[in-house]
Amino acid sequence: MKPAAPNSFDVAVWFLDRARAEDGYIQPRRLQCLLFLAQAHFVAIYKGRRLMPSVFLFDEGGPIDPNLYRAFEAGRPAYTENELPDYVLALLEGVWRRYAGFDTLRLDQLIARRGREEACIQRRDGSEIGIAAMRRMFGGSTEKKANPASKVMRSHTGRRVTVKKWTPARRTAVD
């Protein structure tokens, strides 16, 4: 399946430009975490389709695309940007709003917590994190049966929450 973005540089530059617009700076490892989260959320939403043609490895520092890391190590490289589709921009904006306030360590902990079932994340040995693993981590499990009395909705921060109808406790008769 064709990735939504023509290359990974466009997505990385979008994050750098977004940080610059808010008078901020993104460290290389934090950029890698944001790129991984964008890819993982896209894979979960679009049922296995890639956001960008990147391969992520998980080492002791967290997720990393070695090619992008080397290219952006010394700052933003000079190249011609391609325009991203609107649905990709909407996803990137959502990822930015949700994770922009997190530092690198917190992003790494969040990813590690989401991937506690994935062997490549637990080993931290530079193994590849596949698309199927990203989908399992961020797509929710389809194997679990939902409680018919509860429903999954989104909170004001975009987080998934389970809600159910409120029923007051029964009063016991007082003699």
N, C-alpha and C positions, 0 to 999 in steps of 0.2 A: 504494500500500500504506500502511496506517495505521501511523504511528510507534508504538513501544512505550510511550513516555512521552507523556502528554497535552500537555506543554509543556517548553520548555528550561529554565525557571526551576527546576523540581523537581530536575533533574539537577545544575544548578549549585549549588543550595543543599545538595544531598547532599554534594558535594565540600567546600563551606565548613564544613558541620557536622562532617564527618569530620576535617578539619584541626583544627577547634576542639576536638574530643574528644581529640586528641593534643597539645593546647596549642600549636598551630601557626597560621600565617596563610598564606593563598594570595594572592599578588599577582595583579592582574587579568590580566596576560599569561600567567602560569603557569596560571591557571584556564582560559584560552582553549585552551592546549595540551592540558590534561587533558580538556576537553570534546571537542576534536577527536579525540584518541586514543580516547576512549570511543565516539564516533560511528563512527570508522573500524573499530575492532575489532568493534563490533556489526554493521556492514555486512558485514564479512568473514565473521563467524560465521553470520549469518542471511541470507546470499546476496542482499544488496542492500536489505534492509529497514532503514529509518532507526530510530535510537534515539529521536531527538527531532526536532521540526520546526525545524531550524536550517540556515542556509546559511553555509558557511565560505568566507572569502576568504583569500588568502595574500599578505601584504605584507612589507615589510622586517623586521617584527617577528615574523613567523611566522603561524600560522593565527589567524583572528579571525572571530567572529560579531559584526558591528558592533552589532546590536541588544542582544545580551547584554552586550557590552563597555560600552556606554553605560549600561545599567541597573545594572551592578555596579561601575562606576567609583568611586563614592563609598562602596562597601560594600554590604552585603546589604540589598536593598529589603524593605519590609514587604508581605507578601502571604500568602494562604492556601495552604498546601502541599497537594498531592495525594499520595496514597500510591502508590509505585511497585511494579510487580509483582516477585515474588521473583526471576525470571530476570534482570531488569534490575538489581536490587540485587546479585546474584551477579556480574554483569559489572562493575559499578562497583567492587565490592570488589576484584576481580581487577586492574582498571586501577590502582586506588589502591595496592595492594600492589606492583605492578610499577614504577610511575613516581613514587610519592610522594617518594622520596629524590632525584629529579632536580631540578636548578634549571631556570629558564626557558631559559637558553642551551642546556643539554644537551638539553632536550626539543625545542627548535627544530632543533638539529643532527640529532637522531634522525629527526625528521619529514622534514627536507630530504634526508637520506641515503636514507630509504625512498622518497622521491618524486623521485629523480634522473632518472627517465624521464618525469616529468610536466612539461610546459612551463609550466603556471601556477605551479608551485613554483619552478622555476629562474628565471623572470622576476621574481618577487616584486613584481608590479605591481598587486596587489589583485584579481587574477582569481579567479573562483569555483573551488573544488575540488569537483568533482562526485562523486556516489556511485560512479560507475564507477571514477574515479581512486582513491578510498579503497579500493575492493575490490581493485584491482590492487596497491595499495601494501601492504595488510595481509592480503590473502587468499591470497597465494601464486599463482604462475602455474600455470594448468591446462594450458598449452601444452607445458611441458617434460615429456619422458618420464622417468620415474623409473628409476633403475638397479635392476634386479630383485634385485640382491644387497644393496641398501641399503634402509633404512626410515626414515621420519620419525617421531620421537617427541618428547616434551616433557622438558626437563631439570628439575632441582629448582627452578629459578627461573621455569619456565613458558616458557622460550625454546624454539623449535623447533630440533632438532638432527637431523642425518642419522647414522644408525648402521648398521654392517654387521658381519657375523660376523667375529670375529677369527680370523685364520689365521697361525700362526707362520711365520717365514721358513724356507726349506729350508736344511738344512745341506749344505755342499759336502763331498765326500769329501776327506780329507787323505791324501796319499800318503806 
